[in-house]
Amino acid sequence: MDTQTLIERVALVKSKREELLILLEQPNLGSLRIDVNQALEEMDDLLDEFKRTFPTEIN
C-alpha cells in the first residue's frame, strides 16, 4: 500500500470518530457503551501512532 492511500484511509477513520462520540451520548446504549469507549481508545491510540510515524501527513 502506498503512503497516499494509507493517509486517505486514516483520514477516513479519523472522520468516523465523531460518529462514535455521538453514539456514546445516546442514553439507551447500555452495555455497548463499554465497546464504544474501547473503540474510541483504540482509534485514538492508532491515530497517535500514525502521527508519530508520519508527523506531517495528517492533522
C-alpha distance matrix in Angstrom:
0.0 3.8 6.6 8.4 6.6 6.8 10.3 11.2 10.7 12.5 15.1 15.7 16.3 18.6 20.5 21.4 23.0 26.1 26.6 26.8 29.4 31.4 31.3 32.5 35.6 36.8 40.0 39.8 36.5 38.4 36.5 33.1 33.5 32.5 29.2 28.4 29.3 27.1 24.1 24.8 25.2 21.9 20.1 21.9 21.0 17.3 17.6 19.8 17.5 14.7 17.5 18.6 15.3 14.6 18.3 18.5 15.4 16.9 20.5
3.8 0.0 3.8 5.6 5.6 6.4 8.8 10.3 11.0 12.6 14.5 15.8 17.0 18.5 20.4 21.9 23.5 26.3 27.2 27.7 30.0 32.0 32.3 33.5 36.4 37.8 41.2 41.3 38.1 40.2 38.5 35.1 35.1 34.3 31.2 30.0 30.6 28.7 25.7 25.9 26.2 23.2 21.1 22.4 21.7 18.0 17.7 19.6 17.5 14.3 16.4 17.6 14.3 12.9 16.4 16.0 13.0 15.0 18.8
6.6 3.8 0.0 3.8 5.5 5.1 6.1 8.7 9.9 10.5 12.2 14.3 15.4 16.3 18.3 20.3 21.5 24.2 25.6 26.1 27.9 30.1 30.8 31.8 34.5 36.2 39.6 40.0 36.9 39.0 37.4 34.0 33.7 32.9 30.0 28.6 28.9 27.2 24.3 23.9 24.2 21.5 19.1 19.9 19.4 15.9 15.0 16.7 14.9 11.4 13.0 14.4 11.3 9.3 12.7 12.2 9.3 11.5 15.3
8.4 5.6 3.8 0.0 3.8 5.4 5.1 6.2 8.7 9.9 10.5 12.4 14.4 15.2 16.6 18.8 20.5 22.8 24.1 25.1 26.9 28.8 29.7 31.0 33.4 35.1 38.7 39.1 36.2 38.6 37.4 33.9 33.5 33.1 30.2 28.4 29.0 27.7 24.5 24.0 24.8 22.4 19.6 20.4 20.6 17.2 15.7 17.8 16.8 13.0 14.2 16.3 13.8 11.1 13.8 12.5 9.0 10.7 14.4
6.6 5.6 5.5 3.8 0.0 3.8 5.4 5.1 6.2 8.6 9.9 10.7 12.5 14.2 15.4 17.0 19.1 21.6 22.3 23.3 25.5 27.2 27.7 29.3 31.9 33.2 36.8 36.9 33.9 36.3 35.0 31.4 31.4 31.1 27.9 26.3 27.3 25.9 22.5 22.5 23.5 20.9 18.1 19.7 19.9 16.3 15.3 18.0 16.9 13.4 15.3 17.6 15.0 13.1 16.0 15.2 11.6 12.4 15.9
6.8 6.4 5.1 5.4 3.8 0.0 3.8 5.4 5.2 6.1 8.5 9.9 10.6 12.2 14.2 15.7 17.1 20.0 21.0 21.4 23.5 25.6 26.1 27.2 30.0 31.5 34.9 35.1 32.0 34.1 32.6 29.2 29.0 28.3 25.4 23.9 24.5 22.9 19.7 19.7 20.3 17.6 15.0 16.4 16.3 12.6 11.9 14.5 13.2 9.8 12.1 14.3 11.8 10.4 13.5 13.5 10.1 10.6 14.0
10.3 8.8 6.1 5.1 5.4 3.8 0.0 3.8 5.5 5.2 6.1 8.7 10.0 10.4 12.3 14.5 15.7 18.2 19.7 20.5 22.1 24.2 25.2 26.2 28.7 30.6 34.0 34.6 31.7 34.1 32.9 29.4 28.8 28.4 25.7 23.8 24.2 23.0 19.9 19.1 19.9 17.7 14.7 15.5 15.9 12.6 10.8 13.3 12.8 9.1 10.3 13.1 11.3 8.9 11.3 10.6 6.9 7.1 10.6
11.2 10.3 8.7 6.2 5.1 5.4 3.8 0.0 3.8 5.5 5.1 6.3 8.8 9.8 10.6 12.8 14.8 17.0 18.0 19.3 21.2 22.8 23.7 25.3 27.6 29.2 32.8 33.2 30.5 33.1 32.2 28.6 28.1 28.2 25.3 23.2 24.1 23.3 19.8 19.2 20.7 18.7 15.4 16.6 17.7 14.5 12.7 15.7 15.7 12.1 13.4 16.5 15.0 12.7 14.7 13.6 9.9 9.1 12.0
10.7 11.0 9.9 8.7 6.2 5.2 5.5 3.8 0.0 3.8 5.4 5.0 6.3 8.6 9.9 11.0 13.0 15.7 16.3 17.1 19.5 21.2 21.6 23.1 25.7 27.1 30.5 30.7 27.8 30.2 29.1 25.5 25.3 25.2 22.1 20.3 21.5 20.3 16.8 16.7 18.2 15.9 12.8 14.8 15.7 12.3 11.3 14.7 14.5 11.4 13.5 16.5 15.0 13.5 15.8 15.6 12.1 10.9 13.5
12.5 12.6 10.5 9.9 8.6 6.1 5.2 5.5 3.8 0.0 3.8 5.3 5.0 6.1 8.6 10.0 11.0 14.0 15.2 15.5 17.5 19.7 20.3 21.3 24.0 25.7 29.1 29.6 26.6 28.9 27.7 24.2 23.6 23.3 20.6 18.6 19.1 18.1 14.8 14.2 15.3 13.2 10.0 11.4 12.3 9.1 7.6 11.1 11.2 8.2 10.2 13.3 12.4 11.2 13.0 13.3 10.1 8.4 10.6
15.1 14.5 12.2 10.5 9.9 8.5 6.1 5.1 5.4 3.8 0.0 3.8 5.4 5.0 6.2 8.8 10.2 12.3 13.9 15.0 16.5 18.3 19.6 20.8 23.0 24.9 28.5 29.3 26.6 29.2 28.5 25.0 24.1 24.4 21.8 19.3 19.9 19.6 16.2 15.0 16.7 15.3 11.6 12.5 14.4 11.8 9.3 12.5 13.6 10.6 11.3 14.9 14.5 12.5 13.6 13.0 9.9 7.3 8.9
15.7 15.8 14.3 12.4 10.7 9.9 8.7 6.3 5.0 5.3 3.8 0.0 3.8 5.4 5.1 6.6 9.2 11.2 11.8 13.3 15.4 16.7 17.5 19.3 21.5 22.9 26.6 27.0 24.4 27.2 26.6 22.9 22.5 23.0 20.2 17.7 19.0 18.8 15.1 14.5 16.8 15.3 11.7 13.5 15.6 13.0 11.3 15.0 15.9 13.3 14.6 18.0 17.5 15.9 17.2 16.8 13.6 11.1 12.4
16.3 17.0 15.4 14.4 12.5 10.6 10.0 8.8 6.3 5.0 5.4 3.8 0.0 3.8 5.4 5.2 6.8 9.9 10.4 10.8 13.2 15.1 15.5 16.8 19.5 20.9 24.4 24.8 21.8 24.3 23.4 19.9 19.4 19.6 16.8 14.4 15.6 15.0 11.4 10.9 13.2 11.6 8.1 10.3 12.4 10.0 8.9 12.7 13.6 11.7 13.4 16.7 16.5 15.7 16.9 17.4 14.5 11.8 12.7
18.6 18.5 16.3 15.2 14.2 12.2 10.4 9.8 8.6 6.1 5.0 5.4 3.8 0.0 3.8 5.4 5.4 8.0 9.9 10.5 11.8 14.0 15.2 16.1 18.4 20.4 23.9 24.8 22.1 24.7 24.0 20.6 19.4 19.8 17.6 14.8 15.2 15.2 12.0 10.3 12.4 11.7 7.9 8.8 11.5 9.8 7.5 10.9 12.8 11.0 11.7 15.2 15.8 14.7 15.1 15.4 13.0 9.7 9.7
20.5 20.4 18.3 16.6 15.4 14.2 12.3 10.6 9.9 8.6 6.2 5.1 5.4 3.8 0.0 3.8 5.5 6.5 8.0 9.9 11.1 12.4 14.0 15.6 17.3 19.2 22.8 23.8 21.5 24.5 24.4 20.8 19.8 20.8 18.6 15.5 16.5 17.2 13.8 12.2 15.0 14.7 11.0 12.0 15.0 13.6 11.3 14.5 16.6 14.7 15.1 18.7 19.2 17.7 18.0 17.7 15.2 11.8 11.4
21.4 21.9 20.3 18.8 17.0 15.7 14.5 12.8 11.0 10.0 8.8 6.6 5.2 5.4 3.8 0.0 3.8 5.4 5.3 6.8 9.1 10.2 11.0 12.8 15.0 16.4 20.0 20.6 18.1 21.1 20.9 17.3 16.6 17.7 15.3 12.2 13.8 14.5 11.1 10.1 13.4 13.0 9.8 11.6 14.7 13.4 12.1 15.5 17.4 16.0 17.0 20.4 20.9 19.9 20.5 20.7 18.1 14.9 14.6
23.0 23.5 21.5 20.5 19.1 17.1 15.7 14.8 13.0 11.0 10.2 9.2 6.8 5.4 5.5 3.8 0.0 3.8 5.4 5.2 6.5 8.9 9.9 10.7 13.0 15.1 18.5 19.5 16.9 19.6 19.3 16.0 14.5 15.5 13.6 10.3 11.0 12.1 9.1 7.1 10.3 10.8 7.7 8.8 12.2 11.9 10.5 13.4 15.8 15.1 15.7 18.9 20.0 19.4 19.5 20.2 18.2 14.7 13.8
26.1 26.3 24.2 22.8 21.6 20.0 18.2 17.0 15.7 14.0 12.3 11.2 9.9 8.0 6.5 5.4 3.8 0.0 3.8 5.4 5.0 6.3 8.6 9.8 11.0 13.3 16.8 18.3 16.3 19.4 19.8 16.7 14.9 16.7 15.4 11.7 12.5 14.5 11.9 9.6 13.0 14.2 11.3 11.8 15.5 15.5 13.7 16.2 19.0 18.2 18.4 21.6 23.0 22.1 21.8 22.1 20.2 16.5 15.0
26.6 27.2 25.6 24.1 22.3 21.0 19.7 18.0 16.3 15.2 13.9 11.8 10.4 9.9 8.0 5.3 5.4 3.8 0.0 3.8 5.4 5.1 6.1 8.6 10.1 11.3 15.0 15.9 13.9 17.2 17.8 14.4 13.4 15.5 13.9 10.3 12.2 14.2 11.5 10.2 14.0 14.8 12.3 13.8 17.2 16.9 15.8 18.7 21.1 20.3 21.0 24.2 25.3 24.5 24.6 25.0 22.8 19.2 18.2
26.8 27.7 26.1 25.1 23.3 21.4 20.5 19.3 17.1 15.5 15.0 13.3 10.8 10.5 9.9 6.8 5.2 5.4 3.8 0.0 3.8 5.4 4.9 6.1 8.8 10.2 13.6 14.3 11.7 14.6 14.7 11.4 10.1 11.9 10.3 6.6 8.5 10.5 8.1 7.1 10.8 12.0 10.2 11.7 14.9 15.2 14.8 17.3 19.6 19.5 20.4 23.2 24.5 24.3 24.5 25.4 23.4 19.9 18.9
29.4 30.0 27.9 26.9 25.5 23.5 22.1 21.2 19.5 17.5 16.5 15.4 13.2 11.8 11.1 9.1 6.5 5.0 5.4 3.8 0.0 3.8 5.4 5.0 6.6 9.3 12.5 14.2 12.1 15.0 15.5 12.9 10.5 12.6 12.1 8.3 8.8 11.7 10.3 8.0 11.3 13.4 11.8 12.1 15.6 16.6 15.6 17.6 20.4 20.6 20.8 23.6 25.4 25.1 24.7 25.5 24.0 20.4 18.7
31.4 32.0 30.1 28.8 27.2 25.6 24.2 22.8 21.2 19.7 18.3 16.7 15.1 14.0 12.4 10.2 8.9 6.3 5.1 5.4 3.8 0.0 3.8 5.4 5.3 7.1 10.7 12.5 11.2 14.6 16.0 13.3 11.5 14.4 13.9 10.3 11.6 14.6 13.1 11.5 14.9 16.8 15.1 15.8 19.3 19.9 18.9 21.1 23.9 23.7 24.0 27.0 28.6 28.1 27.7 28.2 26.5 22.8 21.1
31.3 32.3 30.8 29.7 27.7 26.1 25.2 23.7 21.6 20.3 19.6 17.5 15.5 15.2 14.0 11.0 9.9 8.6 6.1 4.9 5.4 3.8 0.0 3.8 5.4 5.5 9.1 9.8 7.9 11.4 12.7 9.8 8.6 11.7 11.0 7.8 10.1 12.9 11.5 10.9 14.4 16.0 14.8 16.2 19.3 19.9 19.6 22.0 24.4 24.4 25.2 28.0 29.4 29.2 29.2 30.0 28.1 24.6 23.3
32.5 33.5 31.8 31.0 29.3 27.2 26.2 25.3 23.1 21.3 20.8 19.3 16.8 16.1 15.6 12.8 10.7 9.8 8.6 6.1 5.0 5.4 3.8 0.0 3.8 5.5 8.1 9.6 7.3 10.0 11.1 8.9 6.3 9.3 9.7 6.6 7.6 11.0 10.7 9.6 12.5 14.8 14.3 15.1 18.0 19.4 19.2 21.0 23.5 24.1 24.8 27.2 29.0 29.1 28.9 30.1 28.5 25.0 23.4
35.6 36.4 34.5 33.4 31.9 30.0 28.7 27.6 25.7 24.0 23.0 21.5 19.5 18.4 17.3 15.0 13.0 11.0 10.1 8.8 6.6 5.3 5.4 3.8 0.0 3.8 6.2 9.0 8.3 11.1 13.2 11.6 9.1 12.4 13.3 10.4 11.0 14.6 14.4 13.0 15.7 18.3 17.6 17.9 21.1 22.5 22.0 23.6 26.4 26.9 27.2 29.8 31.7 31.6 31.1 32.0 30.6 26.9 25.0
36.8 37.8 36.2 35.1 33.2 31.5 30.6 29.2 27.1 25.7 24.9 22.9 20.9 20.4 19.2 16.4 15.1 13.3 11.3 10.2 9.3 7.1 5.5 5.5 3.8 0.0 3.8 5.6 5.8 9.1 11.8 10.4 8.9 12.7 13.4 11.0 12.6 15.9 15.6 15.1 18.0 20.2 19.6 20.5 23.5 24.7 24.4 26.4 28.9 29.3 29.9 32.6 34.2 34.2 33.9 34.8 33.1 29.5 27.9
40.0 41.2 39.6 38.7 36.8 34.9 34.0 32.8 30.5 29.1 28.5 26.6 24.4 23.9 22.8 20.0 18.5 16.8 15.0 13.6 12.5 10.7 9.1 8.1 6.2 3.8 0.0 3.8 5.7 7.7 11.0 10.9 9.5 13.1 14.6 13.0 14.1 17.4 17.9 17.5 19.9 22.3 22.2 23.0 25.8 27.3 27.3 28.9 31.5 32.2 32.8 35.2 37.0 37.2 36.9 37.9 36.4 32.8 31.1
39.8 41.3 40.0 39.1 36.9 35.1 34.6 33.2 30.7 29.6 29.3 27.0 24.8 24.8 23.8 20.6 19.5 18.3 15.9 14.3 14.2 12.5 9.8 9.6 9.0 5.6 3.8 0.0 3.8 5.6 9.2 9.2 9.2 12.7 13.8 12.9 14.7 17.5 17.9 18.3 20.8 22.7 22.8 24.2 26.7 27.9 28.3 30.2 32.4 33.1 34.1 36.4 37.9 38.3 38.3 39.5 37.7 34.2 32.8
36.5 38.1 36.9 36.2 33.9 32.0 31.7 30.5 27.8 26.6 26.6 24.4 21.8 22.1 21.5 18.1 16.9 16.3 13.9 11.7 12.1 11.2 7.9 7.3 8.3 5.8 5.7 3.8 0.0 3.8 6.4 5.6 5.7 9.2 10.0 9.3 11.3 13.8 14.2 15.0 17.4 19.1 19.4 21.0 23.3 24.4 25.1 27.0 29.0 29.8 31.0 33.2 34.6 35.1 35.3 36.7 34.9 31.5 30.3
38.4 40.2 39.0 38.6 36.3 34.1 34.1 33.1 30.2 28.9 29.2 27.2 24.3 24.7 24.5 21.1 19.6 19.4 17.2 14.6 15.0 14.6 11.4 10.0 11.1 9.1 7.7 5.6 3.8 0.0 3.8 5.4 6.0 8.4 10.1 10.6 12.0 14.1 15.4 16.4 18.2 20.0 21.0 22.4 24.3 25.7 26.8 28.4 30.2 31.4 32.7 34.6 36.1 36.9 37.2 38.8 37.1 33.9 32.7
36.5 38.5 37.4 37.4 35.0 32.6 32.9 32.2 29.1 27.7 28.5 26.6 23.4 24.0 24.4 20.9 19.3 19.8 17.8 14.7 15.5 16.0 12.7 11.1 13.2 11.8 11.0 9.2 6.4 3.8 0.0 3.8 5.2 5.9 7.6 9.3 10.5 11.7 13.4 15.1 16.3 17.8 19.3 20.9 22.2 23.7 25.2 26.8 28.2 29.6 31.2 32.8 34.2 35.3 35.8 37.7 36.1 33.0 32.1
33.1 35.1 34.0 33.9 31.4 29.2 29.4 28.6 25.5 24.2 25.0 22.9 19.9 20.6 20.8 17.3 16.0 16.7 14.4 11.4 12.9 13.3 9.8 8.9 11.6 10.4 10.9 9.2 5.6 5.4 3.8 0.0 3.8 5.3 5.1 6.3 8.6 9.8 10.6 12.4 14.3 15.3 16.4 18.4 20.0 21.0 22.4 24.3 25.7 26.8 28.5 30.3 31.5 32.4 33.0 34.8 32.9 29.8 29.1
33.5 35.1 33.7 33.5 31.4 29.0 28.8 28.1 25.3 23.6 24.1 22.5 19.4 19.4 19.8 16.6 14.5 14.9 13.4 10.1 10.5 11.5 8.6 6.3 9.1 8.9 9.5 9.2 5.7 6.0 5.2 3.8 0.0 3.8 5.4 5.1 6.1 8.5 9.8 10.5 12.3 14.2 15.2 16.4 18.3 19.9 20.9 22.4 24.3 25.6 26.8 28.6 30.2 31.1 31.3 33.1 31.5 28.3 27.2
32.5 34.3 32.9 33.1 31.1 28.3 28.4 28.2 25.2 23.3 24.4 23.0 19.6 19.8 20.8 17.7 15.5 16.7 15.5 11.9 12.6 14.4 11.7 9.3 12.4 12.7 13.1 12.7 9.2 8.4 5.9 5.3 3.8 0.0 3.8 5.5 5.2 6.1 8.6 10.0 10.6 12.3 14.1 15.4 16.5 18.4 19.9 21.1 22.6 24.3 25.7 27.1 28.7 30.0 30.3 32.5 31.1 28.1 27.2
29.2 31.2 30.0 30.2 27.9 25.4 25.7 25.3 22.1 20.6 21.8 20.2 16.8 17.6 18.6 15.3 13.6 15.4 13.9 10.3 12.1 13.9 11.0 9.7 13.3 13.4 14.6 13.8 10.0 10.1 7.6 5.1 5.4 3.8 0.0 3.8 5.4 5.0 6.1 8.6 9.8 10.5 12.0 14.1 15.2 16.3 18.1 19.8 21.0 22.3 24.1 25.7 26.8 28.0 28.7 30.8 29.0 26.2 25.7
28.4 30.0 28.6 28.4 26.3 23.9 23.8 23.2 20.3 18.6 19.3 17.7 14.4 14.8 15.5 12.2 10.3 11.7 10.3 6.6 8.3 10.3 7.8 6.6 10.4 11.0 13.0 12.9 9.3 10.6 9.3 6.3 5.1 5.5 3.8 0.0 3.8 5.4 5.0 6.2 8.6 9.9 10.4 12.2 14.2 15.3 16.3 18.2 19.9 20.8 22.3 24.3 25.6 26.4 26.8 28.5 26.8 23.7 22.9
29.3 30.6 28.9 29.0 27.3 24.5 24.2 24.1 21.5 19.1 19.9 19.0 15.6 15.2 16.5 13.8 11.0 12.5 12.2 8.5 8.8 11.6 10.1 7.6 11.0 12.6 14.1 14.7 11.3 12.0 10.5 8.6 6.1 5.2 5.4 3.8 0.0 3.8 5.4 5.1 6.2 8.7 9.8 10.6 12.4 14.3 15.3 16.5 18.4 19.9 21.0 22.7 24.4 25.5 25.6 27.6 26.3 23.2 22.1
27.1 28.7 27.2 27.7 25.9 22.9 23.0 23.3 20.3 18.1 19.6 18.8 15.0 15.2 17.2 14.5 12.1 14.5 14.2 10.5 11.7 14.6 12.9 11.0 14.6 15.9 17.4 17.5 13.8 14.1 11.7 9.8 8.5 6.1 5.0 5.4 3.8 0.0 3.8 5.4 5.1 6.2 8.5 9.9 10.6 12.3 14.1 15.3 16.5 18.3 19.9 21.2 22.6 24.0 24.6 26.9 25.5 22.8 22.3
24.1 25.7 24.3 24.5 22.5 19.7 19.9 19.8 16.8 14.8 16.2 15.1 11.4 12.0 13.8 11.1 9.1 11.9 11.5 8.1 10.3 13.1 11.5 10.7 14.4 15.6 17.9 17.9 14.2 15.4 13.4 10.6 9.8 8.6 6.1 5.0 5.4 3.8 0.0 3.8 5.5 5.2 6.0 8.5 9.8 10.5 12.1 14.1 15.3 16.3 18.1 19.9 20.9 22.0 22.8 24.7 22.9 20.2 19.9
24.8 25.9 23.9 24.0 22.5 19.7 19.1 19.2 16.7 14.2 15.0 14.5 10.9 10.3 12.2 10.1 7.1 9.6 10.2 7.1 8.0 11.5 10.9 9.6 13.0 15.1 17.5 18.3 15.0 16.4 15.1 12.4 10.5 10.0 8.6 6.2 5.1 5.4 3.8 0.0 3.8 5.5 5.0 6.1 8.5 9.9 10.4 12.1 14.1 15.1 16.3 18.3 19.8 20.6 20.8 22.6 21.2 18.1 17.3
25.2 26.2 24.2 24.8 23.5 20.3 19.9 20.7 18.2 15.3 16.7 16.8 13.2 12.4 15.0 13.4 10.3 13.0 14.0 10.8 11.3 14.9 14.4 12.5 15.7 18.0 19.9 20.8 17.4 18.2 16.3 14.3 12.3 10.6 9.8 8.6 6.2 5.1 5.5 3.8 0.0 3.8 5.5 5.2 6.2 8.7 9.9 10.6 12.3 14.2 15.3 16.6 18.4 19.8 19.9 22.3 21.3 18.6 17.8
21.9 23.2 21.5 22.4 20.9 17.6 17.7 18.7 15.9 13.2 15.3 15.3 11.6 11.7 14.7 13.0 10.8 14.2 14.8 12.0 13.4 16.8 16.0 14.8 18.3 20.2 22.3 22.7 19.1 20.0 17.8 15.3 14.2 12.3 10.5 9.9 8.7 6.2 5.2 5.5 3.8 0.0 3.8 5.4 5.0 6.2 8.5 9.8 10.5 12.2 14.2 15.3 16.5 18.1 18.8 21.3 20.0 17.6 17.7
20.1 21.1 19.1 19.6 18.1 15.0 14.7 15.4 12.8 10.0 11.6 11.7 8.1 7.9 11.0 9.8 7.7 11.3 12.3 10.2 11.8 15.1 14.8 14.3 17.6 19.6 22.2 22.8 19.4 21.0 19.3 16.4 15.2 14.1 12.0 10.4 9.8 8.5 6.0 5.0 5.5 3.8 0.0 3.8 5.4 5.1 6.1 8.5 9.9 10.5 12.2 14.2 15.3 16.1 16.8 18.8 17.1 14.5 14.5
21.9 22.4 19.9 20.4 19.7 16.4 15.5 16.6 14.8 11.4 12.5 13.5 10.3 8.8 12.0 11.6 8.8 11.8 13.8 11.7 12.1 15.8 16.2 15.1 17.9 20.5 23.0 24.2 21.0 22.4 20.9 18.4 16.4 15.4 14.1 12.2 10.6 9.9 8.5 6.1 5.2 5.4 3.8 0.0 3.8 5.5 5.1 6.1 8.5 9.8 10.4 12.3 14.2 15.1 15.0 17.2 16.2 13.5 12.8
21.0 21.7 19.4 20.6 19.9 16.3 15.9 17.7 15.7 12.3 14.4 15.6 12.4 11.5 15.0 14.7 12.2 15.5 17.2 14.9 15.6 19.3 19.3 18.0 21.1 23.5 25.8 26.7 23.3 24.3 22.2 20.0 18.3 16.5 15.2 14.2 12.4 10.6 9.8 8.5 6.2 5.0 5.4 3.8 0.0 3.8 5.5 5.1 6.2 8.6 9.9 10.7 12.4 14.2 14.5 17.3 16.6 14.6 14.5
17.3 18.0 15.9 17.2 16.3 12.6 12.6 14.5 12.3 9.1 11.8 13.0 10.0 9.8 13.6 13.4 11.9 15.5 16.9 15.2 16.6 19.9 19.9 19.4 22.5 24.7 27.3 27.9 24.4 25.7 23.7 21.0 19.9 18.4 16.3 15.3 14.3 12.3 10.5 9.9 8.7 6.2 5.1 5.5 3.8 0.0 3.8 5.4 5.1 6.1 8.6 9.9 10.5 12.0 13.2 15.7 14.3 12.7 13.5
17.6 17.7 15.0 15.7 15.3 11.9 10.8 12.7 11.3 7.6 9.3 11.3 8.9 7.5 11.3 12.1 10.5 13.7 15.8 14.8 15.6 18.9 19.6 19.2 22.0 24.4 27.3 28.3 25.1 26.8 25.2 22.4 20.9 19.9 18.1 16.3 15.3 14.1 12.1 10.4 9.9 8.5 6.1 5.1 5.5 3.8 0.0 3.8 5.4 5.0 6.1 8.7 9.8 10.2 10.7 12.8 11.5 9.3 9.7
19.8 19.6 16.7 17.8 18.0 14.5 13.3 15.7 14.7 11.1 12.5 15.0 12.7 10.9 14.5 15.5 13.4 16.2 18.7 17.3 17.6 21.1 22.0 21.0 23.6 26.4 28.9 30.2 27.0 28.4 26.8 24.3 22.4 21.1 19.8 18.2 16.5 15.3 14.1 12.1 10.6 9.8 8.5 6.1 5.1 5.4 3.8 0.0 3.8 5.4 5.1 6.3 8.7 9.9 9.5 12.4 12.2 10.5 10.4
17.5 17.5 14.9 16.8 16.9 13.2 12.8 15.7 14.5 11.2 13.6 15.9 13.6 12.8 16.6 17.4 15.8 19.0 21.1 19.6 20.4 23.9 24.4 23.5 26.4 28.9 31.5 32.4 29.0 30.2 28.2 25.7 24.3 22.6 21.0 19.9 18.4 16.5 15.3 14.1 12.3 10.5 9.9 8.5 6.2 5.1 5.4 3.8 0.0 3.8 5.4 5.1 6.2 8.6 9.4 12.7 12.3 11.6 12.6
14.7 14.3 11.4 13.0 13.4 9.8 9.1 12.1 11.4 8.2 10.6 13.3 11.7 11.0 14.7 16.0 15.1 18.2 20.3 19.5 20.6 23.7 24.4 24.1 26.9 29.3 32.2 33.1 29.8 31.4 29.6 26.8 25.6 24.3 22.3 20.8 19.9 18.3 16.3 15.1 14.2 12.2 10.5 9.8 8.6 6.1 5.0 5.4 3.8 0.0 3.8 5.4 5.0 5.9 7.6 10.2 9.0 8.5 10.4
17.5 16.4 13.0 14.2 15.3 12.1 10.3 13.4 13.5 10.2 11.3 14.6 13.4 11.7 15.1 17.0 15.7 18.4 21.0 20.4 20.8 24.0 25.2 24.8 27.2 29.9 32.8 34.1 31.0 32.7 31.2 28.5 26.8 25.7 24.1 22.3 21.0 19.9 18.1 16.3 15.3 14.2 12.2 10.4 9.9 8.6 6.1 5.1 5.4 3.8 0.0 3.8 5.4 5.1 4.7 7.5 7.5 6.9 7.9
18.6 17.6 14.4 16.3 17.6 14.3 13.1 16.5 16.5 13.3 14.9 18.0 16.7 15.2 18.7 20.4 18.9 21.6 24.2 23.2 23.6 27.0 28.0 27.2 29.8 32.6 35.2 36.4 33.2 34.6 32.8 30.3 28.6 27.1 25.7 24.3 22.7 21.2 19.9 18.3 16.6 15.3 14.2 12.3 10.7 9.9 8.7 6.3 5.1 5.4 3.8 0.0 3.8 5.7 5.3 9.1 10.0 10.4 11.3
15.3 14.3 11.3 13.8 15.0 11.8 11.3 15.0 15.0 12.4 14.5 17.5 16.5 15.8 19.2 20.9 20.0 23.0 25.3 24.5 25.4 28.6 29.4 29.0 31.7 34.2 37.0 37.9 34.6 36.1 34.2 31.5 30.2 28.7 26.8 25.6 24.4 22.6 20.9 19.8 18.4 16.5 15.3 14.2 12.4 10.5 9.8 8.7 6.2 5.0 5.4 3.8 0.0 3.8 6.0 9.1 9.2 10.5 12.6
14.6 12.9 9.3 11.1 13.1 10.4 8.9 12.7 13.5 11.2 12.5 15.9 15.7 14.7 17.7 19.9 19.4 22.1 24.5 24.3 25.1 28.1 29.2 29.1 31.6 34.2 37.2 38.3 35.1 36.9 35.3 32.4 31.1 30.0 28.0 26.4 25.5 24.0 22.0 20.6 19.8 18.1 16.1 15.1 14.2 12.0 10.2 9.9 8.6 5.9 5.1 5.7 3.8 0.0 3.8 5.7 5.5 7.5 10.1
18.3 16.4 12.7 13.8 16.0 13.5 11.3 14.7 15.8 13.0 13.6 17.2 16.9 15.1 18.0 20.5 19.5 21.8 24.6 24.5 24.7 27.7 29.2 28.9 31.1 33.9 36.9 38.3 35.3 37.2 35.8 33.0 31.3 30.3 28.7 26.8 25.6 24.6 22.8 20.8 19.9 18.8 16.8 15.0 14.5 13.2 10.7 9.5 9.4 7.6 4.7 5.3 6.0 3.8 0.0 3.8 5.8 7.1 8.4
18.5 16.0 12.2 12.5 15.2 13.5 10.6 13.6 15.6 13.3 13.0 16.8 17.4 15.4 17.7 20.7 20.2 22.1 25.0 25.4 25.5 28.2 30.0 30.1 32.0 34.8 37.9 39.5 36.7 38.8 37.7 34.8 33.1 32.5 30.8 28.5 27.6 26.9 24.7 22.6 22.3 21.3 18.8 17.2 17.3 15.7 12.8 12.4 12.7 10.2 7.5 9.1 9.1 5.7 3.8 0.0 3.8 6.0 7.5
15.4 13.0 9.3 9.0 11.6 10.1 6.9 9.9 12.1 10.1 9.9 13.6 14.5 13.0 15.2 18.1 18.2 20.2 22.8 23.4 24.0 26.5 28.1 28.5 30.6 33.1 36.4 37.7 34.9 37.1 36.1 32.9 31.5 31.1 29.0 26.8 26.3 25.5 22.9 21.2 21.3 20.0 17.1 16.2 16.6 14.3 11.5 12.2 12.3 9.0 7.5 10.0 9.2 5.5 5.8 3.8 0.0 3.8 7.0
16.9 15.0 11.5 10.7 12.4 10.6 7.1 9.1 10.9 8.4 7.3 11.1 11.8 9.7 11.8 14.9 14.7 16.5 19.2 19.9 20.4 22.8 24.6 25.0 26.9 29.5 32.8 34.2 31.5 33.9 33.0 29.8 28.3 28.1 26.2 23.7 23.2 22.8 20.2 18.1 18.6 17.6 14.5 13.5 14.6 12.7 9.3 10.5 11.6 8.5 6.9 10.4 10.5 7.5 7.1 6.0 3.8 0.0 3.8
20.5 18.8 15.3 14.4 15.9 14.0 10.6 12.0 13.5 10.6 8.9 12.4 12.7 9.7 11.4 14.6 13.8 15.0 18.2 18.9 18.7 21.1 23.3 23.4 25.0 27.9 31.1 32.8 30.3 32.7 32.1 29.1 27.2 27.2 25.7 22.9 22.1 22.3 19.9 17.3 17.8 17.7 14.5 12.8 14.5 13.5 9.7 10.4 12.6 10.4 7.9 11.3 12.6 10.1 8.4 7.5 7.0 3.8 0.0
